Amino acid sequence: MSKKKIFIIVAVFLVLAATPFLLKKIKSFQQRRVAWRKLERRIKLLQHSFGQQSAIIIKDLSTGSEIAFNADKLFPAASLTKIPIMASYFYASAPKKIDLEKNLILENKFKALGSGILKNYPAGTSMSIEKLIDLMIAESDNTACNMLIDYIGFDYLNSSFKQLGLKSTNITRKMMDFGSRRNGDENYTTASDMAFLLEEIYRGKLINKNYSQKALLLLKKQKIRDRLPAKLPPETPVAHKTGLERGTCHDVGIIYTSGGNFLVCVLTKHRYKTAHPAKRFIARIALAVYNYALSPQDN
């Protein structure tokens, strides 16, 4: 038998052997595509039922498939601004413009109501920049955030936001500075900017892998779990950051599942007396994504 005939026979055998596997992969891909469309319809229904302003981005970090509603709409950032502040400090630390081990001194003028424990510390308390970043992210500490804003300055922060690739995120006031807010000074961001920054962190592209890993570990330490993680199994890893002020309620992060990792950003503006309906809305979005991840063909 000639070499050509042997090659043809082997090739036919390999094709026949691979056919069931290929058909299975094609079927799985089709099922997942159908499930993704069902997820998109589910998200759209939840958004309609919420009845308030919202922006949503959901991205499968394995396939790149994305669902987006109002991705570039501006929202008051609330505590979401703490993610780009963290990134800006890492950006300044890389070329040694600042030393993360440097201690800053707590002054009464920095103390802010709301989240965090540092407001209860006496003036004169000394704490490293690195520890303040930790408190700002894990505890969403407003006083720590104000100390960091004051030290590095608004001009540097806004400039570095642009350098980091953020298109619409700005900072013009400190946390809980409602006087400035009433005068028209507001910190804004978009779901698109938050999704971009989180994916940069996830893929090790925030300056470098070392800083990206630092950021990811801090986001995984987030103590406030009444939004994205609220309806998920308690052991589900979520690297995220919340935002909450009167009339605004957000959560943005990465949900890790055995069926893949998913970027989920939900920003809201509402007219409710409390944020509970907005928190439930965000939690339902996260649960829908989680259910899709584990059972895409049945979702």
GULUM-436928 format. One line per 10 residues: number of its first residue (from 1); their letters; for each residue y, x, z of C-alpha. Coordinates in nm, 3 decimals. Each point is the difference from the previous one (the first is absolute). Example, Ala and Ser with C-alpha at 12.3 -4.5 7.8 and 13.67 -1.06 7.14 Angstrom:
BEGIN
1	as	-0.450,1.230,0.780 ~ 0.344,0.137,-0.066
***
This chain:
BEGIN
1	mskkkifiiv	0.000,0.000,0.000 ~ 0.340,0.135,-0.097 ~ 0.267,0.086,0.253 ~ 0.222,-0.269,-0.149 ~ -0.259,-0.274,0.062 ~ -0.060,0.124,0.354 ~ 0.376,-0.008,0.065 ~ 0.024,-0.360,-0.133 ~ -0.296,-0.114,0.213 ~ 0.146,0.161,0.313
11	avflvlaatp	0.341,-0.147,-0.073 ~ -0.145,-0.351,-0.046 ~ -0.199,0.037,0.321 ~ 0.308,0.106,0.194 ~ 0.204,-0.291,-0.138 ~ -0.274,-0.249,0.090 ~ -0.034,0.151,0.346 ~ 0.374,-0.011,0.060 ~ 0.052,-0.352,-0.135 ~ -0.085,-0.191,0.324
21	fllkkiksfq	0.231,0.230,0.197 ~ 0.282,-0.040,-0.251 ~ -0.043,-0.378,-0.010 ~ 0.010,-0.008,0.379 ~ 0.319,0.207,0.004 ~ 0.161,-0.223,-0.261 ~ -0.098,-0.311,0.195 ~ 0.134,0.150,0.322 ~ 0.328,0.089,-0.171 ~ 0.034,-0.351,-0.142
31	qrrvawrkle	-0.077,-0.156,0.337 ~ 0.256,0.219,0.170 ~ 0.263,-0.086,-0.262 ~ -0.063,-0.371,0.051 ~ 0.013,0.048,0.379 ~ 0.329,0.189,-0.031 ~ 0.150,-0.290,-0.193 ~ -0.121,-0.239,0.270 ~ 0.159,0.224,0.261 ~ 0.329,-0.009,-0.193
41	rrikllqhsf	-0.014,-0.381,-0.008 ~ -0.076,-0.005,0.373 ~ 0.298,0.224,0.075 ~ 0.226,-0.215,-0.217 ~ -0.116,-0.312,0.186 ~ 0.064,0.162,0.338 ~ 0.345,0.107,-0.115 ~ 0.078,-0.353,-0.118 ~ -0.126,-0.151,0.329 ~ 0.215,0.243,0.202
51	gqqsaiiikd	0.305,-0.149,-0.166 ~ 0.238,0.281,0.093 ~ 0.117,0.312,-0.182 ~ -0.270,0.264,-0.037 ~ -0.092,0.307,-0.200 ~ -0.361,0.110,-0.035 ~ -0.179,0.299,-0.150 ~ -0.377,0.040,0.019 ~ -0.164,0.297,-0.168 ~ -0.362,0.107,-0.026
61	lstgseiafn	0.037,0.373,0.057 ~ -0.329,0.072,-0.179 ~ 0.061,-0.190,-0.323 ~ 0.380,-0.028,-0.009 ~ -0.015,-0.379,-0.039 ~ 0.317,-0.153,0.143 ~ 0.135,-0.338,0.102 ~ 0.378,-0.018,0.038 ~ 0.251,-0.272,0.078 ~ 0.374,0.075,0.039
71	adklfpaasl	-0.083,0.371,0.021 ~ 0.359,0.116,-0.060 ~ 0.181,-0.265,0.203 ~ 0.220,0.147,0.275 ~ -0.087,-0.089,0.360 ~ 0.157,0.113,0.327 ~ -0.226,0.289,0.094 ~ -0.013,-0.048,0.379 ~ -0.246,0.257,0.136 ~ -0.150,0.076,-0.341
81	tkipimasyf	0.287,0.245,-0.034 ~ -0.185,0.219,0.251 ~ -0.255,0.102,-0.265 ~ 0.256,0.163,-0.231 ~ 0.176,0.150,0.304 ~ -0.329,0.165,0.096 ~ -0.043,0.117,-0.360 ~ 0.355,0.139,-0.002 ~ -0.066,0.208,0.311 ~ -0.313,0.143,-0.159
91	yasapkkidl	0.202,0.064,-0.316 ~ 0.256,0.194,0.205 ~ -0.269,0.181,0.198 ~ -0.183,0.137,-0.306 ~ 0.277,0.248,-0.098 ~ 0.072,0.065,0.372 ~ 0.332,-0.187,-0.004 ~ -0.101,-0.149,0.333 ~ -0.256,0.093,0.265 ~ -0.223,-0.290,0.104
101	eknlilenkf	-0.052,0.170,0.337 ~ 0.373,-0.004,0.078 ~ 0.088,-0.218,0.300 ~ 0.262,-0.274,-0.021 ~ 0.181,-0.145,0.302 ~ -0.005,-0.373,0.072 ~ 0.347,-0.150,0.047 ~ 0.077,-0.356,0.109 ~ 0.171,-0.071,-0.333 ~ -0.335,0.036,-0.176
111	kalgsgilkn	-0.180,-0.257,0.213 ~ -0.097,-0.314,-0.189 ~ -0.166,-0.327,0.092 ~ -0.327,-0.107,-0.155 ~ -0.307,0.212,-0.058 ~ -0.067,0.323,0.184 ~ -0.009,0.158,0.344 ~ 0.266,0.269,-0.038 ~ 0.281,-0.243,0.084 ~ -0.134,0.001,0.358
121	ypagtsmsie	0.026,0.379,0.034 ~ 0.303,0.152,0.175 ~ 0.280,0.153,-0.203 ~ -0.051,0.373,-0.024 ~ -0.370,-0.026,-0.078 ~ -0.104,0.273,-0.243 ~ -0.260,-0.066,-0.269 ~ -0.114,0.181,-0.315 ~ 0.075,-0.138,-0.345 ~ -0.374,-0.014,-0.065
131	klidlmiaes	-0.056,-0.218,0.308 ~ 0.293,-0.224,-0.095 ~ -0.153,-0.053,-0.347 ~ -0.330,-0.089,0.168 ~ 0.173,-0.259,0.222 ~ 0.203,-0.135,-0.293 ~ -0.314,-0.072,-0.204 ~ -0.280,-0.072,0.248 ~ 0.216,-0.197,0.248 ~ 0.273,-0.099,-0.248
141	dntacnmlid	0.242,0.142,0.260 ~ 0.356,-0.095,-0.096 ~ 0.165,0.248,0.237 ~ -0.206,0.289,-0.140 ~ 0.100,-0.113,-0.349 ~ 0.369,-0.005,0.091 ~ -0.023,0.354,0.138 ~ -0.160,0.117,-0.323 ~ 0.259,-0.179,-0.216 ~ 0.285,0.154,0.199
151	yigfdylnss	-0.141,0.354,-0.020 ~ -0.065,0.014,-0.374 ~ 0.277,-0.238,-0.112 ~ 0.032,-0.292,-0.240 ~ 0.107,0.215,-0.294 ~ -0.307,0.223,0.018 ~ -0.232,-0.297,0.046 ~ 0.136,-0.190,-0.300 ~ -0.009,0.315,-0.213 ~ -0.356,0.084,0.099
161	fkqlglkstn	-0.113,-0.358,-0.065 ~ 0.101,0.054,-0.363 ~ -0.161,0.344,-0.011 ~ -0.324,-0.151,0.130 ~ -0.002,-0.249,-0.290 ~ 0.127,-0.314,0.170 ~ 0.212,-0.209,-0.233 ~ 0.151,-0.273,0.217 ~ -0.037,0.107,0.364 ~ 0.315,0.084,0.197
171	itrkmmdfgs	0.113,0.039,0.360 ~ 0.351,-0.083,0.122 ~ -0.046,-0.097,0.365 ~ -0.210,0.089,0.303 ~ -0.274,-0.218,0.143 ~ 0.110,-0.317,0.178 ~ 0.365,0.063,-0.092 ~ 0.079,-0.365,-0.060 ~ 0.375,0.058,0.009 ~ -0.025,0.212,-0.313
181	rrngdenytt	-0.240,-0.255,-0.148 ~ 0.256,-0.279,0.047 ~ 0.256,0.220,-0.175 ~ -0.224,0.024,-0.303 ~ -0.180,0.328,0.068 ~ -0.371,-0.044,-0.061 ~ -0.303,0.216,-0.068 ~ -0.190,-0.119,-0.305 ~ -0.332,0.071,-0.165 ~ -0.245,-0.155,-0.243
191	asdmafllee	-0.374,-0.056,-0.007 ~ -0.009,0.231,-0.302 ~ 0.161,0.289,0.191 ~ -0.227,-0.047,0.300 ~ -0.310,-0.015,-0.221 ~ 0.107,0.315,-0.185 ~ 0.059,0.196,0.322 ~ -0.327,-0.113,0.158 ~ -0.197,0.096,-0.309 ~ 0.168,0.341,-0.006
201	iyrgklinkn	-0.114,0.047,0.360 ~ -0.351,-0.128,-0.074 ~ -0.048,0.232,-0.298 ~ 0.137,0.306,0.181 ~ 0.316,0.014,-0.211 ~ 0.261,-0.042,0.273 ~ 0.133,0.357,-0.024 ~ -0.352,0.138,0.040 ~ -0.341,-0.093,0.140 ~ 0.086,0.127,0.347
211	ysqkallllk	0.308,-0.222,0.040 ~ -0.178,-0.292,-0.164 ~ -0.283,0.030,0.250 ~ 0.248,0.012,0.289 ~ 0.166,-0.317,-0.129 ~ -0.330,-0.179,-0.054 ~ -0.123,0.082,0.351 ~ 0.323,-0.132,0.152 ~ -0.024,-0.324,-0.200 ~ -0.358,-0.045,0.121
221	kqkirdrlpa	0.128,0.022,0.360 ~ 0.221,-0.308,-0.045 ~ -0.029,-0.207,0.321 ~ 0.140,-0.327,-0.136 ~ -0.298,-0.183,-0.150 ~ 0.115,-0.362,-0.029 ~ 0.040,-0.002,-0.378 ~ -0.216,0.189,-0.253 ~ -0.283,0.077,0.247 ~ 0.021,-0.330,0.193
231	klppetpvah	-0.284,-0.187,-0.174 ~ -0.210,0.304,-0.094 ~ -0.298,0.128,0.200 ~ 0.143,0.209,0.288 ~ -0.165,0.320,-0.124 ~ 0.168,-0.021,-0.343 ~ 0.223,0.308,-0.054 ~ 0.352,-0.093,-0.109 ~ 0.278,0.255,-0.057 ~ 0.315,-0.211,0.011
241	ktglergtch	0.353,-0.064,0.122 ~ 0.152,-0.328,0.109 ~ 0.358,-0.121,-0.021 ~ 0.156,-0.281,0.202 ~ 0.353,-0.127,0.054 ~ 0.143,-0.349,0.016 ~ -0.085,-0.169,-0.328 ~ -0.210,0.288,-0.133 ~ -0.365,0.088,0.055 ~ -0.195,0.267,-0.190
251	dvgiiytsgg	-0.312,0.210,0.004 ~ -0.101,0.263,-0.254 ~ -0.304,0.222,0.003 ~ -0.342,0.107,-0.118 ~ -0.313,-0.194,0.096 ~ -0.320,0.205,-0.001 ~ -0.324,-0.187,-0.076 ~ -0.354,0.082,-0.109 ~ 0.088,-0.170,-0.330 ~ 0.299,0.226,-0.067
261	nflvcvltkh	0.346,0.072,0.134 ~ 0.289,-0.234,-0.072 ~ 0.375,0.031,0.014 ~ 0.156,-0.318,0.141 ~ 0.377,-0.048,0.033 ~ 0.145,-0.332,0.115 ~ 0.372,-0.046,0.064 ~ 0.150,-0.332,0.110 ~ 0.330,-0.171,0.073 ~ -0.031,-0.331,0.183
271	ryktahpakr	0.195,-0.274,0.177 ~ -0.250,-0.066,0.277 ~ 0.105,0.012,0.367 ~ -0.270,0.262,0.062 ~ -0.187,0.244,-0.221 ~ -0.344,-0.148,0.075 ~ -0.036,-0.187,-0.334 ~ 0.095,0.317,-0.190 ~ -0.247,0.207,0.203 ~ -0.279,-0.251,-0.076
281	fiarialavy	0.091,0.010,-0.369 ~ -0.027,0.380,-0.008 ~ -0.328,-0.009,0.191 ~ -0.146,-0.250,-0.250 ~ 0.099,0.221,-0.292 ~ -0.181,0.295,0.163 ~ -0.309,-0.209,0.071 ~ -0.016,-0.120,-0.361 ~ 0.009,0.363,-0.118 ~ -0.265,0.101,0.254
291	nyalspqdn	-0.233,-0.282,-0.109 ~ 0.045,0.100,-0.363 ~ -0.081,0.363,0.083 ~ -0.330,-0.086,0.169 ~ -0.121,-0.277,-0.230 ~ 0.187,0.024,-0.331 ~ -0.256,-0.196,-0.198 ~ 0.000,-0.288,0.250 ~ 0.369,-0.006,0.088
***
